[in-house]
């Protein structure tokens, strides 16, 4: 399992962090993992699965 940073996420997903946060709250994007008081990350496999779902649905 690999945790990706905000910077790495932005390279994968062309959305603003505000939009990603809205999608997370709506349950439409993988939830972030709190790594420390000022650090979050996302599980790479969950993000890749989310991207694959979009590709399969087109």
N, CA, C, O and CB atoms as a CASP TS submission, in Angstrom:
PFRMAT TS
TARGET T0000
AUTHOR 0000-0000-0000
METHOD Language model
MODEL 1
PARENT N/A
ATOM      1  N   UNK     1       0.852  -1.167   0.000  1.00  0.00           N
ATOM      2  CA  UNK     1       0.000   0.000   0.000  1.00  0.00           C
ATOM      3  C   UNK     1       0.900   1.232   0.000  1.00  0.00           C
ATOM      4  O   UNK     1       1.909   1.281   0.703  1.00  0.00           O
ATOM      5  CB  UNK     1      -0.970  -0.004   1.224  1.00  0.00           C
ATOM      6  N   UNK     2       0.520   2.217  -0.793  1.00  0.00           N
ATOM      7  CA  UNK     2       1.296   3.440  -0.904  1.00  0.00           C
ATOM      8  C   UNK     2       0.391   4.632  -0.634  1.00  0.00           C
ATOM      9  O   UNK     2      -0.739   4.690  -1.120  1.00  0.00           O
ATOM     10  CB  UNK     2       1.958   3.555  -2.299  1.00  0.00           C
ATOM     11  N   UNK     3       0.893   5.572   0.140  1.00  0.00           N
ATOM     12  CA  UNK     3       0.166   6.820   0.422  1.00  0.00           C
ATOM     13  C   UNK     3       0.750   7.900  -0.475  1.00  0.00           C
ATOM     14  O   UNK     3       1.968   8.065  -0.548  1.00  0.00           O
ATOM     15  CB  UNK     3       0.267   7.228   1.951  1.00  0.00           C
ATOM     16  N   UNK     4      -0.128   8.639  -1.159  1.00  0.00           N
ATOM     17  CA  UNK     4       0.352   9.720  -2.017  1.00  0.00           C
ATOM     18  C   UNK     4       0.034  11.070  -1.385  1.00  0.00           C
ATOM     19  O   UNK     4      -0.935  11.213  -0.639  1.00  0.00           O
ATOM     20  CB  UNK     4      -0.277   9.622  -3.424  1.00  0.00           C
ATOM     21  N   UNK     5       0.860  12.045  -1.695  1.00  0.00           N
ATOM     22  CA  UNK     5       0.728  13.390  -1.146  1.00  0.00           C
ATOM     23  C   UNK     5      -0.259  14.213  -1.968  1.00  0.00           C
ATOM     24  O   UNK     5      -0.725  13.784  -3.024  1.00  0.00           O
ATOM     25  CB  UNK     5       2.095  14.088  -1.101  1.00  0.00           C
ATOM     26  N   UNK     6      -0.560  15.384  -1.469  1.00  0.00           N
ATOM     27  CA  UNK     6      -1.441  16.318  -2.179  1.00  0.00           C
ATOM     28  C   UNK     6      -0.845  16.661  -3.543  1.00  0.00           C
ATOM     29  O   UNK     6      -1.567  16.721  -4.539  1.00  0.00           O
ATOM     30  CB  UNK     6      -1.663  17.611  -1.345  1.00  0.00           C
ATOM     31  N   UNK     7       0.452  16.881  -3.591  1.00  0.00           N
ATOM     32  CA  UNK     7       1.117  17.215  -4.860  1.00  0.00           C
ATOM     33  C   UNK     7       0.986  16.064  -5.855  1.00  0.00           C
ATOM     34  O   UNK     7       0.682  16.289  -7.026  1.00  0.00           O
ATOM     35  CB  UNK     7       2.609  17.543  -4.621  1.00  0.00           C
ATOM     36  N   UNK     8       1.212  14.842  -5.399  1.00  0.00           N
ATOM     37  CA  UNK     8       1.090  13.684  -6.278  1.00  0.00           C
ATOM     38  C   UNK     8      -0.350  13.500  -6.744  1.00  0.00           C
ATOM     39  O   UNK     8      -0.592  13.134  -7.894  1.00  0.00           O
ATOM     40  CB  UNK     8       1.580  12.422  -5.568  1.00  0.00           C
ATOM     41  N   UNK     9      -1.303  13.753  -5.851  1.00  0.00           N
ATOM     42  CA  UNK     9      -2.716  13.637  -6.217  1.00  0.00           C
ATOM     43  C   UNK     9      -3.067  14.628  -7.311  1.00  0.00           C
ATOM     44  O   UNK     9      -3.765  14.285  -8.265  1.00  0.00           O
ATOM     45  CB  UNK     9      -3.613  13.861  -4.993  1.00  0.00           C
ATOM     46  N   UNK    10      -2.584  15.861  -7.175  1.00  0.00           N
ATOM     47  CA  UNK    10      -2.888  16.888  -8.175  1.00  0.00           C
ATOM     48  C   UNK    10      -2.294  16.550  -9.535  1.00  0.00           C
ATOM     49  O   UNK    10      -2.823  16.981 -10.559  1.00  0.00           O
ATOM     50  CB  UNK    10      -2.371  18.241  -7.712  1.00  0.00           C
ATOM     51  N   UNK    11      -1.200  15.784  -9.565  1.00  0.00           N
ATOM     52  CA  UNK    11      -0.624  15.337 -10.836  1.00  0.00           C
ATOM     53  C   UNK    11      -1.505  14.276 -11.488  1.00  0.00           C
ATOM     54  O   UNK    11      -1.531  14.154 -12.712  1.00  0.00           O
ATOM     55  CB  UNK    11       0.795  14.787 -10.620  1.00  0.00           C
ATOM     56  N   UNK    12      -2.224  13.510 -10.673  1.00  0.00           N
ATOM     57  CA  UNK    12      -3.064  12.432 -11.178  1.00  0.00           C
ATOM     58  C   UNK    12      -4.468  12.910 -11.541  1.00  0.00           C
ATOM     59  O   UNK    12      -5.052  12.442 -12.518  1.00  0.00           O
ATOM     60  CB  UNK    12      -3.151  11.326 -10.153  1.00  0.00           C
ATOM     61  N   UNK    13      -5.005  13.837 -10.760  1.00  0.00           N
ATOM     62  CA  UNK    13      -6.391  14.294 -10.905  1.00  0.00           C
ATOM     63  C   UNK    13      -6.376  15.789 -11.217  1.00  0.00           C
ATOM     64  O   UNK    13      -5.867  16.569 -10.412  1.00  0.00           O
ATOM     65  CB  UNK    13      -7.230  13.999  -9.607  1.00  0.00           C
ATOM     66  N   UNK    14      -6.911  16.208 -12.348  1.00  0.00           N
ATOM     67  CA  UNK    14      -6.863  17.630 -12.710  1.00  0.00           C
ATOM     68  C   UNK    14      -7.975  18.474 -12.064  1.00  0.00           C
ATOM     69  O   UNK    14      -8.600  19.298 -12.731  1.00  0.00           O
ATOM     70  CB  UNK    14      -6.947  17.765 -14.209  1.00  0.00           C
ATOM     71  N   UNK    15      -8.210  18.265 -10.788  1.00  0.00           N
ATOM     72  CA  UNK    15      -9.218  19.022 -10.040  1.00  0.00           C
ATOM     73  C   UNK    15      -8.514  19.876  -8.993  1.00  0.00           C
ATOM     74  O   UNK    15      -7.408  19.560  -8.554  1.00  0.00           O
ATOM     75  CB  UNK    15     -10.261  18.068  -9.368  1.00  0.00           C
ATOM     76  N   UNK    16      -9.169  20.957  -8.604  1.00  0.00           N
ATOM     77  CA  UNK    16      -8.637  21.758  -7.496  1.00  0.00           C
ATOM     78  C   UNK    16      -8.830  20.978  -6.197  1.00  0.00           C
ATOM     79  O   UNK    16      -9.655  20.068  -6.117  1.00  0.00           O
ATOM     80  CB  UNK    16      -9.341  23.163  -7.418  1.00  0.00           C
ATOM     81  N   UNK    17      -8.056  21.351  -5.193  1.00  0.00           N
ATOM     82  CA  UNK    17      -8.192  20.682  -3.900  1.00  0.00           C
ATOM     83  C   UNK    17      -9.559  20.964  -3.292  1.00  0.00           C
ATOM     84  O   UNK    17     -10.096  20.124  -2.569  1.00  0.00           O
ATOM     85  CB  UNK    17      -7.082  21.132  -2.941  1.00  0.00           C
ATOM     86  N   UNK    18     -10.128  22.128  -3.573  1.00  0.00           N
ATOM     87  CA  UNK    18     -11.481  22.439  -3.092  1.00  0.00           C
ATOM     88  C   UNK    18     -12.495  21.474  -3.676  1.00  0.00           C
ATOM     89  O   UNK    18     -13.371  20.977  -2.968  1.00  0.00           O
ATOM     90  CB  UNK    18     -11.866  23.881  -3.446  1.00  0.00           C
ATOM     91  N   UNK    19     -12.375  21.211  -4.972  1.00  0.00           N
ATOM     92  CA  UNK    19     -13.324  20.302  -5.628  1.00  0.00           C
ATOM     93  C   UNK    19     -13.153  18.876  -5.100  1.00  0.00           C
ATOM     94  O   UNK    19     -14.137  18.169  -4.881  1.00  0.00           O
ATOM     95  CB  UNK    19     -13.129  20.331  -7.164  1.00  0.00           C
ATOM     96  N   UNK    20     -11.922  18.463  -4.901  1.00  0.00           N
ATOM     97  CA  UNK    20     -11.666  17.129  -4.352  1.00  0.00           C
ATOM     98  C   UNK    20     -12.283  17.017  -2.958  1.00  0.00           C
ATOM     99  O   UNK    20     -12.884  15.994  -2.629  1.00  0.00           O
ATOM    100  CB  UNK    20     -10.139  16.836  -4.298  1.00  0.00           C
ATOM    101  N   UNK    21     -12.141  18.054  -2.142  1.00  0.00           N
ATOM    102  CA  UNK    21     -12.719  18.035  -0.794  1.00  0.00           C
ATOM    103  C   UNK    21     -14.240  17.910  -0.863  1.00  0.00           C
ATOM    104  O   UNK    21     -14.841  17.186  -0.068  1.00  0.00           O
ATOM    105  CB  UNK    21     -12.324  19.309  -0.018  1.00  0.00           C
ATOM    106  N   UNK    22     -14.865  18.613  -1.810  1.00  0.00           N
ATOM    107  CA  UNK    22     -16.327  18.514  -1.972  1.00  0.00           C
ATOM    108  C   UNK    22     -16.728  17.093  -2.380  1.00  0.00           C
ATOM    109  O   UNK    22     -17.706  16.545  -1.872  1.00  0.00           O
ATOM    110  CB  UNK    22     -16.830  19.537  -3.031  1.00  0.00           C
ATOM    111  N   UNK    23     -15.966  16.508  -3.298  1.00  0.00           N
ATOM    112  CA  UNK    23     -16.255  15.133  -3.716  1.00  0.00           C
ATOM    113  C   UNK    23     -16.092  14.160  -2.552  1.00  0.00           C
ATOM    114  O   UNK    23     -16.890  13.235  -2.399  1.00  0.00           O
ATOM    115  CB  UNK    23     -15.337  14.721  -4.878  1.00  0.00           C
ATOM    116  N   UNK    24     -15.065  14.365  -1.736  1.00  0.00           N
ATOM    117  CA  UNK    24     -14.852  13.507  -0.561  1.00  0.00           C
ATOM    118  C   UNK    24     -16.048  13.597   0.384  1.00  0.00           C
ATOM    119  O   UNK    24     -16.555  12.575   0.847  1.00  0.00           O
ATOM    120  CB  UNK    24     -13.550  13.906   0.182  1.00  0.00           C
ATOM    121  N   UNK    25     -16.494  14.807   0.666  1.00  0.00           N
ATOM    122  CA  UNK    25     -17.621  15.000   1.586  1.00  0.00           C
ATOM    123  C   UNK    25     -18.888  14.350   1.060  1.00  0.00           C
ATOM    124  O   UNK    25     -19.712  13.862   1.834  1.00  0.00           O
ATOM    125  CB  UNK    25     -17.866  16.487   1.822  1.00  0.00           C
ATOM    126  N   UNK    26     -19.044  14.345  -0.270  1.00  0.00           N
ATOM    127  CA  UNK    26     -20.228  13.745  -0.884  1.00  0.00           C
ATOM    128  C   UNK    26     -20.091  12.230  -1.037  1.00  0.00           C
ATOM    129  O   UNK    26     -21.031  11.566  -1.474  1.00  0.00           O
ATOM    130  CB  UNK    26     -20.486  14.378  -2.242  1.00  0.00           C
ATOM    131  N   UNK    27     -18.930  11.680  -0.682  1.00  0.00           N
ATOM    132  CA  UNK    27     -18.711  10.248  -0.815  1.00  0.00           C
ATOM    133  C   UNK    27     -18.408   9.816  -2.238  1.00  0.00           C
ATOM    134  O   UNK    27     -18.562   8.644  -2.582  1.00  0.00           O
ATOM    135  CB  UNK    27     -19.904   9.510  -0.320  1.00  0.00           C
ATOM    136  N   UNK    28     -17.974  10.765  -3.072  1.00  0.00           N
ATOM    137  CA  UNK    28     -17.723  10.477  -4.482  1.00  0.00           C
ATOM    138  C   UNK    28     -16.243  10.375  -4.823  1.00  0.00           C
ATOM    139  O   UNK    28     -15.884  10.216  -5.990  1.00  0.00           O
ATOM    140  CB  UNK    28     -18.354  11.533  -5.332  1.00  0.00           C
ATOM    141  N   UNK    29     -15.392  10.465  -3.824  1.00  0.00           N
ATOM    142  CA  UNK    29     -13.936  10.369  -4.014  1.00  0.00           C
ATOM    143  C   UNK    29     -13.355   9.721  -2.773  1.00  0.00           C
ATOM    144  O   UNK    29     -13.894   9.902  -1.681  1.00  0.00           O
ATOM    145  CB  UNK    29     -13.281  11.783  -4.276  1.00  0.00           C
ATOM    146  N   UNK    30     -12.264   8.965  -2.909  1.00  0.00           N
ATOM    147  CA  UNK    30     -11.669   8.324  -1.731  1.00  0.00           C
ATOM    148  C   UNK    30     -11.305   9.340  -0.642  1.00  0.00           C
ATOM    149  O   UNK    30     -10.792  10.422  -0.929  1.00  0.00           O
ATOM    150  CB  UNK    30     -10.425   7.538  -2.138  1.00  0.00           C
ATOM    151  N   UNK    31     -11.574   8.975   0.582  1.00  0.00           N
ATOM    152  CA  UNK    31     -11.289   9.855   1.726  1.00  0.00           C
ATOM    153  C   UNK    31      -9.792   9.943   1.983  1.00  0.00           C
ATOM    154  O   UNK    31      -9.045   8.986   1.779  1.00  0.00           O
ATOM    155  CB  UNK    31     -12.010   9.352   2.989  1.00  0.00           C
ATOM    156  N   UNK    32      -9.385  11.108   2.431  1.00  0.00           N
ATOM    157  CA  UNK    32      -7.973  11.307   2.798  1.00  0.00           C
ATOM    158  C   UNK    32      -7.665  10.611   4.110  1.00  0.00           C
ATOM    159  O   UNK    32      -8.559  10.317   4.903  1.00  0.00           O
ATOM    160  CB  UNK    32      -7.640  12.811   2.906  1.00  0.00           C
ATOM    161  N   UNK    33      -6.390  10.355   4.323  1.00  0.00           N
ATOM    162  CA  UNK    33      -5.895   9.725   5.546  1.00  0.00           C
ATOM    163  C   UNK    33      -5.116  10.787   6.310  1.00  0.00           C
ATOM    164  O   UNK    33      -4.189  11.386   5.765  1.00  0.00           O
ATOM    165  CB  UNK    33      -4.998   8.457   5.235  1.00  0.00           C
ATOM    166  N   UNK    34      -5.480  11.023   7.556  1.00  0.00           N
ATOM    167  CA  UNK    34      -4.761  11.994   8.394  1.00  0.00           C
ATOM    168  C   UNK    34      -3.479  11.331   8.880  1.00  0.00           C
ATOM    169  O   UNK    34      -3.530  10.369   9.646  1.00  0.00           O
ATOM    170  CB  UNK    34      -5.645  12.482   9.609  1.00  0.00           C
ATOM    171  N   UNK    35      -2.334  11.838   8.441  1.00  0.00           N
ATOM    172  CA  UNK    35      -1.045  11.243   8.789  1.00  0.00           C
ATOM    173  C   UNK    35      -0.403  11.923   9.987  1.00  0.00           C
ATOM    174  O   UNK    35       0.418  11.323  10.682  1.00  0.00           O
ATOM    175  CB  UNK    35      -0.107  11.307   7.606  1.00  0.00           C
ATOM    176  N   UNK    36      -0.769  13.154  10.223  1.00  0.00           N
ATOM    177  CA  UNK    36      -0.237  13.930  11.333  1.00  0.00           C
ATOM    178  C   UNK    36      -1.090  15.171  11.483  1.00  0.00           C
ATOM    179  O   UNK    36      -2.084  15.320  10.772  1.00  0.00           O
ATOM    180  CB  UNK    36       1.261  14.298  11.111  1.00  0.00           C
ATOM    181  N   UNK    37      -0.731  16.063  12.386  1.00  0.00           N
ATOM    182  CA  UNK    37      -1.557  17.246  12.606  1.00  0.00           C
ATOM    183  C   UNK    37      -1.688  18.136  11.365  1.00  0.00           C
ATOM    184  O   UNK    37      -2.713  18.793  11.181  1.00  0.00           O
ATOM    185  CB  UNK    37      -0.987  18.052  13.740  1.00  0.00           C
ATOM    186  N   UNK    38      -0.668  18.159  10.525  1.00  0.00           N
ATOM    187  CA  UNK    38      -0.686  19.035   9.350  1.00  0.00           C
ATOM    188  C   UNK    38      -0.397  18.288   8.058  1.00  0.00           C
ATOM    189  O   UNK    38       0.018  18.898   7.072  1.00  0.00           O
ATOM    190  CB  UNK    38       0.318  20.148   9.522  1.00  0.00           C
ATOM    191  N   UNK    39      -0.611  16.982   8.048  1.00  0.00           N
ATOM    192  CA  UNK    39      -0.270  16.201   6.855  1.00  0.00           C
ATOM    193  C   UNK    39      -1.368  15.193   6.564  1.00  0.00           C
ATOM    194  O   UNK    39      -1.805  14.450   7.443  1.00  0.00           O
ATOM    195  CB  UNK    39       1.086  15.481   7.035  1.00  0.00           C
ATOM    196  N   UNK    40      -1.807  15.185   5.299  1.00  0.00           N
ATOM    197  CA  UNK    40      -2.788  14.200   4.848  1.00  0.00           C
ATOM    198  C   UNK    40      -2.241  13.496   3.610  1.00  0.00           C
ATOM    199  O   UNK    40      -1.304  13.974   2.970  1.00  0.00           O
ATOM    200  CB  UNK    40      -4.166  14.871   4.545  1.00  0.00           C
ATOM    201  N   UNK    41      -2.829  12.379   3.292  1.00  0.00           N
ATOM    202  CA  UNK    41      -2.467  11.635   2.093  1.00  0.00           C
ATOM    203  C   UNK    41      -3.654  10.815   1.634  1.00  0.00           C
ATOM    204  O   UNK    41      -4.679  10.751   2.311  1.00  0.00           O
ATOM    205  CB  UNK    41      -1.246  10.730   2.349  1.00  0.00           C
ATOM    206  N   UNK    42      -3.508  10.192   0.484  1.00  0.00           N
ATOM    207  CA  UNK    42      -4.551   9.340  -0.073  1.00  0.00           C
ATOM    208  C   UNK    42      -3.932   8.003  -0.416  1.00  0.00           C
ATOM    209  O   UNK    42      -2.765   7.936  -0.802  1.00  0.00           O
ATOM    210  CB  UNK    42      -5.214   9.989  -1.324  1.00  0.00           C
ATOM    211  N   UNK    43      -4.699   6.941  -0.278  1.00  0.00           N
ATOM    212  CA  UNK    43      -4.208   5.617  -0.635  1.00  0.00           C
ATOM    213  C   UNK    43      -4.225   5.514  -2.160  1.00  0.00           C
ATOM    214  O   UNK    43      -5.272   5.629  -2.796  1.00  0.00           O
ATOM    215  CB  UNK    43      -5.076   4.482   0.030  1.00  0.00           C
ATOM    216  N   UNK    44      -3.052   5.296  -2.721  1.00  0.00           N
ATOM    217  CA  UNK    44      -2.889   5.332  -4.171  1.00  0.00           C
ATOM    218  C   UNK    44      -3.814   4.347  -4.876  1.00  0.00           C
ATOM    219  O   UNK    44      -4.406   4.692  -5.899  1.00  0.00           O
ATOM    220  CB  UNK    44      -1.448   5.037  -4.538  1.00  0.00           C
ATOM    221  N   UNK    45      -3.950   3.146  -4.364  1.00  0.00           N
ATOM    222  CA  UNK    45      -4.792   2.141  -5.027  1.00  0.00           C
ATOM    223  C   UNK    45      -6.255   2.584  -5.077  1.00  0.00           C
ATOM    224  O   UNK    45      -6.946   2.304  -6.057  1.00  0.00           O
ATOM    225  CB  UNK    45      -4.681   0.791  -4.302  1.00  0.00           C
ATOM    226  N   UNK    46      -6.735   3.268  -4.039  1.00  0.00           N
ATOM    227  CA  UNK    46      -8.118   3.764  -4.039  1.00  0.00           C
ATOM    228  C   UNK    46      -8.308   4.842  -5.098  1.00  0.00           C
ATOM    229  O   UNK    46      -9.333   4.875  -5.779  1.00  0.00           O
ATOM    230  CB  UNK    46      -8.495   4.315  -2.651  1.00  0.00           C
ATOM    231  N   UNK    47      -7.322   5.724  -5.236  1.00  0.00           N
ATOM    232  CA  UNK    47      -7.400   6.785  -6.250  1.00  0.00           C
ATOM    233  C   UNK    47      -7.347   6.178  -7.648  1.00  0.00           C
ATOM    234  O   UNK    47      -8.106   6.583  -8.529  1.00  0.00           O
ATOM    235  CB  UNK    47      -6.250   7.811  -6.064  1.00  0.00           C
ATOM    236  N   UNK    48      -6.456   5.210  -7.855  1.00  0.00           N
ATOM    237  CA  UNK    48      -6.369   4.549  -9.164  1.00  0.00           C
ATOM    238  C   UNK    48      -7.653   3.807  -9.492  1.00  0.00           C
ATOM    239  O   UNK    48      -8.083   3.802 -10.645  1.00  0.00           O
ATOM    240  CB  UNK    48      -5.185   3.579  -9.199  1.00  0.00           C
ATOM    241  N   UNK    49      -8.275   3.179  -8.498  1.00  0.00           N
ATOM    242  CA  UNK    49      -9.571   2.515  -8.708  1.00  0.00           C
ATOM    243  C   UNK    49     -10.635   3.533  -9.105  1.00  0.00           C
ATOM    244  O   UNK    49     -11.457   3.267  -9.982  1.00  0.00           O
ATOM    245  CB  UNK    49     -10.011   1.757  -7.432  1.00  0.00           C
ATOM    246  N   UNK    50     -10.619   4.693  -8.463  1.00  0.00           N
ATOM    247  CA  UNK    50     -11.578   5.755  -8.775  1.00  0.00           C
ATOM    248  C   UNK    50     -11.411   6.211 -10.227  1.00  0.00           C
ATOM    249  O   UNK    50     -12.394   6.404 -10.942  1.00  0.00           O
ATOM    250  CB  UNK    50     -11.398   6.953  -7.808  1.00  0.00           C
ATOM    251  N   UNK    51     -10.155   6.381 -10.654  1.00  0.00           N
ATOM    252  CA  UNK    51      -9.879   6.772 -12.041  1.00  0.00           C
ATOM    253  C   UNK    51     -10.362   5.681 -12.990  1.00  0.00           C
ATOM    254  O   UNK    51     -10.974   5.984 -14.014  1.00  0.00           O
ATOM    255  CB  UNK    51      -8.363   7.041 -12.250  1.00  0.00           C
ATOM    256  N   UNK    52     -10.097   4.418 -12.667  1.00  0.00           N
ATOM    257  CA  UNK    52     -10.505   3.306 -13.522  1.00  0.00           C
ATOM    258  C   UNK    52     -12.028   3.239 -13.656  1.00  0.00           C
ATOM    259  O   UNK    52     -12.545   2.952 -14.736  1.00  0.00           O
ATOM    260  CB  UNK    52      -9.968   1.983 -12.963  1.00  0.00           C
ATOM    261  N   UNK    53     -12.747   3.504 -12.560  1.00  0.00           N
ATOM    262  CA  UNK    53     -14.213   3.529 -12.626  1.00  0.00           C
ATOM    263  C   UNK    53     -14.695   4.574 -13.625  1.00  0.00           C
ATOM    264  O   UNK    53     -15.635   4.326 -14.380  1.00  0.00           O
ATOM    265  CB  UNK    53     -14.811   3.811 -11.238  1.00  0.00           C
ATOM    266  N   UNK    54     -14.055   5.742 -13.633  1.00  0.00           N
ATOM    267  CA  UNK    54     -14.441   6.796 -14.574  1.00  0.00           C
ATOM    268  C   UNK    54     -14.174   6.363 -16.007  1.00  0.00           C
ATOM    269  O   UNK    54     -14.976   6.619 -16.905  1.00  0.00           O
ATOM    270  CB  UNK    54     -13.688   8.099 -14.267  1.00  0.00           C
ATOM    271  N   UNK    55     -13.036   5.702 -16.212  1.00  0.00           N
ATOM    272  CA  UNK    55     -12.689   5.242 -17.560  1.00  0.00           C
ATOM    273  C   UNK    55     -13.653   4.160 -18.043  1.00  0.00           C
ATOM    274  O   UNK    55     -14.047   4.145 -19.209  1.00  0.00           O
ATOM    275  CB  UNK    55     -11.251   4.712 -17.587  1.00  0.00           C
ATOM    276  N   UNK    56     -14.026   3.261 -17.142  1.00  0.00           N
ATOM    277  CA  UNK    56     -14.943   2.176 -17.502  1.00  0.00           C
ATOM    278  C   UNK    56     -16.343   2.701 -17.814  1.00  0.00           C
ATOM    279  O   UNK    56     -17.059   2.116 -18.627  1.00  0.00           O
ATOM    280  CB  UNK    56     -15.015   1.149 -16.372  1.00  0.00           C
ATOM    281  N   UNK    57     -16.730   3.788 -17.179  1.00  0.00           N
ATOM    282  CA  UNK    57     -18.087   4.330 -17.326  1.00  0.00           C
ATOM    283  C   UNK    57     -18.262   5.176 -18.589  1.00  0.00           C
ATOM    284  O   UNK    57     -19.387   5.527 -18.947  1.00  0.00           O
ATOM    285  CB  UNK    57     -18.438   5.164 -16.114  1.00  0.00           C
ATOM    286  N   UNK    58     -17.181   5.499 -19.252  1.00  0.00           N
ATOM    287  CA  UNK    58     -17.327   6.396 -20.406  1.00  0.00           C
ATOM    288  C   UNK    58     -17.813   5.717 -21.644  1.00  0.00           C
ATOM    289  O   UNK    58     -17.976   6.362 -22.679  1.00  0.00           O
ATOM    290  CB  UNK    58     -16.043   7.052 -20.704  1.00  0.00           C
TER
END
